[in-house]
Amino acid sequence: MYAPKVYQALHGVFCIYKPASESMKSVIATLKGKLGSELNKMQPLRQESYCEGVTLYDSENSKTDLPVITTLPDLSDHRLVVGPRYLREDFHLGTTCNLSHHSSGVLVVGIGSGCRVIKTIQGSRHLRVYHVKGEFGTATDDFFSTGRILERSTYKHVSLPKLDRLISAVQSGHQRQQFFYAGLDEDSEEAYEAACEGLIRPMDDKTPPILYSIKCIDFQPPTFTLEIHAINEYCTYLAKLIHEIGLELKTNAICKQIRRIRHGYFTLDHALLQKHWTAEHILNNIDFCKPSVKRENLGRIRLMRRRKIENNLLEA
């Protein structure tokens, strides 16, 4: 397989599994470095050659002095002369809804022309699902287990029913805010129709985080795991949420792990592990992810945007 053909095919959207303890800058640099190194090892285009006339004399039988045409390779385009053909700067990558240094999970990446699709996915504000693991009894300066410990407290009084009641109250408060950040009156007919159509999304990505569902899927004190469905969230907010849950339960809590298991239509089944960050696997993953980036799966909030514009015009 020729490297130029592979390079031309690297256009689209694929999904990877971002490991924890790695920044987004490091992940992108690793992807570009692996792609460049692999393409440089592939066979380039056929090397050009040129003809050269050489006059040969036979010392024993010098019957002719006609030149003998020989073909020699053109070394002006040799890899040892021009250096690596593919550099990191040759690969244009874009991501959406980045994960922090502490978190891991599903990360959608666009390469080449796929970067335009990434912007569309960002604007569609798909629901994202996280498994957030916390631990009672400790407070740190950054809400994560890697921070400086500020306080220790008891947690024996915390039970699963108490935790369930608290997170249900948190979820209920966020559900009332869905209509407000979507620009709808929750008592109006328009809000009812929007709720019948499906998930009520905020009008833009500048609103505060909205939690659509919170439930405890594992409770083994002092550790517990929450499954959180959210839009416009960020990892520091989720870690702070764990801290606030601990305070409401008359103790402390820190975030030990944040793992994204779904981003819209992209799940763990789509995500490539770090050992599979190769050109072959990425090309296969681009084809595998094509159904997830179909036009009907993007821009679900266009109808709500149009309604908002119509309401603004009527009010004006």
C-alpha positions in Angstrom: 0.0 0.0 0.0 1.4 3.4 -1.0 1.7 6.1 1.7 0.1 8.9 -0.5 -3.1 6.8 -1.0 -3.3 6.2 2.8 -2.8 9.9 3.5 -5.5 10.9 1.0 -7.9 8.4 2.7 -7.4 9.9 6.2 -10.5 12.1 6.1 -13.4 11.7 8.4 -14.4 11.1 12.1 -13.1 8.4 14.3 -13.3 7.6 18.0 -10.6 6.7 20.5 -10.4 5.8 24.1 -8.4 8.5 25.9 -6.4 7.1 28.8 -6.2 8.9 32.1 -3.2 10.9 33.3 -2.7 12.2 29.7 -3.5 15.7 28.6 -5.4 16.4 25.3 -2.2 18.0 23.9 -0.3 14.8 24.6 -3.0 12.6 23.0 -3.1 14.7 19.8 0.7 14.7 19.6 0.7 10.9 20.0 -1.8 10.4 17.3 0.1 12.7 14.9 3.4 11.1 15.7 2.1 7.5 15.2 0.5 8.4 11.9 3.6 10.2 10.6 5.9 7.4 11.6 3.8 4.7 10.1 3.3 6.5 6.8 7.0 7.2 6.5 7.6 3.5 6.8 5.2 2.7 4.0 6.2 2.5 0.3 6.2 5.9 -1.3 5.2 6.6 -4.9 7.3 4.8 -7.5 10.7 6.4 -7.7 11.4 8.3 -10.8 14.2 7.2 -13.0 16.1 8.7 -15.9 18.1 7.4 -18.8 21.8 7.9 -19.2 24.0 7.1 -22.2 27.2 5.4 -21.4 29.8 4.4 -23.9 31.4 1.0 -23.2 34.4 -0.4 -25.0 35.2 -4.0 -25.1 38.9 -4.4 -24.7 39.0 -7.8 -26.4 36.5 -7.2 -29.2 36.3 -3.5 -29.8 34.0 -3.8 -32.8 31.7 -0.9 -31.8 31.8 2.3 -29.8 28.0 2.8 -29.7 26.7 4.0 -26.4 24.7 1.6 -24.2 21.6 3.1 -22.7 21.3 2.4 -19.0 18.5 3.4 -16.5 19.5 4.8 -13.2 17.2 5.8 -10.2 16.6 9.5 -9.5 18.1 10.1 -6.1 16.9 13.7 -5.8 13.6 12.4 -4.4 15.0 9.7 -2.2 13.9 9.6 1.5 17.5 9.8 2.7 17.9 13.0 0.7 14.7 14.8 1.3 14.1 13.5 4.8 10.7 12.3 6.3 7.9 12.8 3.9 5.2 13.2 6.5 5.5 15.4 9.6 3.1 16.0 12.5 2.1 19.3 10.9 0.7 17.5 7.9 -2.1 16.0 10.0 -5.0 18.2 10.9 -6.9 16.8 13.9 -9.8 18.3 15.8 -11.7 17.1 18.9 -15.0 18.0 20.6 -15.9 18.0 24.3 -12.3 17.5 25.5 -11.5 15.4 28.5 -9.3 16.7 31.3 -6.0 15.3 32.5 -7.7 13.2 35.2 -10.4 11.7 33.0 -10.6 8.9 30.5 -13.1 7.5 28.0 -14.7 8.1 24.6 -13.2 10.9 22.6 -14.5 11.9 19.1 -11.7 13.0 16.8 -11.9 14.5 13.3 -9.1 14.3 10.8 -8.8 16.3 7.6 -12.3 17.2 6.3 -13.7 15.5 9.3 -12.9 18.6 11.4 -15.9 20.3 9.9 -18.1 17.5 11.1 -16.6 17.9 14.6 -17.9 21.4 14.7 -21.4 20.2 13.8 -21.2 17.5 16.5 -20.2 20.2 19.0 -23.2 22.4 18.0 -25.6 19.5 18.2 -25.0 19.1 22.0 -25.5 15.4 22.3 -26.0 13.8 25.6 -22.8 12.5 27.3 -22.7 9.7 29.9 -20.1 9.4 32.6 -19.2 6.9 35.3 -17.8 9.0 38.2 -16.2 7.3 41.1 -16.0 9.0 44.4 -14.7 8.3 47.9 -16.1 9.5 51.2 -14.0 10.7 54.1 -11.5 13.1 52.4 -11.4 16.6 51.0 -8.7 18.0 48.8 -7.9 21.4 47.3 -8.8 20.4 43.7 -11.6 17.9 44.5 -9.5 15.0 43.0 -7.7 12.3 44.8 -4.4 13.7 43.4 -4.8 17.0 45.2 -3.5 18.1 48.6 -5.5 16.7 51.5 -7.3 19.4 53.5 -9.5 17.5 55.8 -10.5 14.0 56.8 -13.9 13.0 58.2 -16.1 10.0 59.2 -18.5 8.5 56.8 -20.1 5.6 58.7 -23.4 7.4 58.9 -23.7 7.5 55.1 -26.1 4.9 53.6 -27.3 4.2 50.1 -30.9 5.4 50.7 -29.5 8.8 51.9 -27.3 9.0 48.8 -30.2 8.1 46.5 -32.5 10.8 48.1 -29.8 13.4 47.7 -29.0 12.7 44.0 -32.7 12.5 43.2 -33.1 16.0 44.6 -30.1 17.2 42.5 -31.6 15.7 39.4 -35.0 17.2 40.1 -33.5 20.7 40.4 -31.7 20.3 37.1 -34.8 19.0 35.3 -36.6 22.2 36.1 -33.8 24.2 34.6 -34.0 22.4 31.2 -36.9 24.5 30.0 -35.3 27.7 31.2 -32.0 27.2 29.3 -33.9 26.0 26.3 -35.7 29.3 26.2 -39.1 27.7 26.9 -41.8 28.3 29.5 -42.4 25.0 31.3 -46.1 25.7 31.5 -46.5 26.5 27.8 -47.8 24.4 25.0 -44.5 24.8 23.2 -42.7 23.2 26.2 -45.1 20.3 26.1 -44.5 19.7 22.4 -40.8 19.9 22.8 -40.8 17.4 25.6 -42.9 15.0 23.5 -40.3 15.2 20.7 -37.4 14.0 22.9 -34.6 15.4 25.0 -34.8 19.1 25.7 -31.4 20.6 25.0 -30.0 24.0 25.9 -30.0 26.7 23.2 -26.2 27.0 23.2 -23.1 25.6 24.8 -22.6 28.7 27.1 -25.3 27.6 29.6 -24.3 26.1 32.9 -24.1 22.2 33.0 -27.4 20.4 32.9 -27.7 17.0 34.5 -30.5 14.8 33.0 -30.0 11.7 35.1 -28.0 10.7 38.2 -28.0 7.3 39.7 -25.7 5.3 42.0 -24.6 2.1 40.3 -22.2 1.0 42.9 -22.0 1.6 46.7 -19.2 0.1 48.7 -18.3 2.6 51.4 -16.1 4.6 51.3 -16.2 4.3 47.5 -19.3 4.8 45.3 -19.9 5.2 41.6 -22.5 7.5 39.9 -23.7 7.3 36.4 -24.4 10.9 35.2 -26.1 12.0 32.0 -25.3 15.6 31.2 -24.9 18.3 28.6 -22.5 21.3 28.7 -20.6 19.6 31.6 -16.9 19.6 32.2 -14.7 17.4 34.3 -14.0 19.9 37.1 -17.7 20.4 37.5 -18.3 16.7 38.0 -15.5 16.5 40.5 -17.0 19.5 42.4 -20.4 17.8 42.3 -18.9 14.8 44.2 -17.4 17.2 46.7 -20.8 18.9 47.3 -22.5 15.6 47.7 -20.1 14.7 50.5 -20.8 18.0 52.2 -24.6 17.5 52.0 -24.2 14.1 53.6 -22.3 15.7 56.5 -18.9 14.3 55.4 -16.4 14.9 52.7 -15.8 13.3 49.3 -13.2 13.3 46.5 -13.4 12.3 42.9 -11.2 9.3 42.1 -12.2 8.6 38.5 -14.1 10.2 35.6 -14.8 7.8 32.7 -16.9 8.8 29.7 -18.8 5.8 28.3 -20.9 7.5 25.7 -20.9 10.7 23.6 -24.1 10.9 21.7 -24.1 8.0 19.2 -20.5 7.1 20.0 -20.0 4.4 22.6 -17.2 2.3 24.0 -17.7 -0.1 21.1 -16.5 2.6 18.7 -13.4 3.7 20.8 -9.9 2.6 19.7 -7.5 1.6 22.4 -4.1 3.3 22.4 -2.5 0.1 21.0 -4.8 0.4 18.0 -4.0 4.0 17.1 -2.6 3.0 13.7 -3.5 4.1 10.2 -5.1 0.8 9.4 -7.3 0.8 12.5 -8.2 4.5 12.1 -9.3 4.0 8.5 -11.5 1.0 9.6 -12.9 3.1 12.4 -13.8 6.0 10.1 -16.0 3.6 8.1 -17.4 2.1 11.3 -18.3 5.6 12.7 -20.0 6.8 9.5 -23.6 5.8 10.6 -23.0 7.8 13.8 -22.3 11.0 11.8 -25.2 10.9 9.4 -27.0 14.1 8.8 -30.2 12.9 10.6 -28.2 12.3 13.8 -26.8 15.9 13.9 -28.5 19.1 14.5 -31.5 17.8 16.5 -32.1 21.2 18.0 -32.8 23.1 14.8 -36.5 23.0 15.4 -36.1 24.5 18.9 -33.8 27.2 17.4 -36.4 28.1 14.9 -39.1 28.3 17.5 -36.9 30.5 19.7 -36.3 32.9 16.7 -40.0 33.0 15.9 -40.8 33.8 19.6 -38.2 36.6 19.6 -39.7 38.1 16.4 -43.2 38.0 17.9 -42.1 39.6 21.1 -40.3 42.3 19.2 
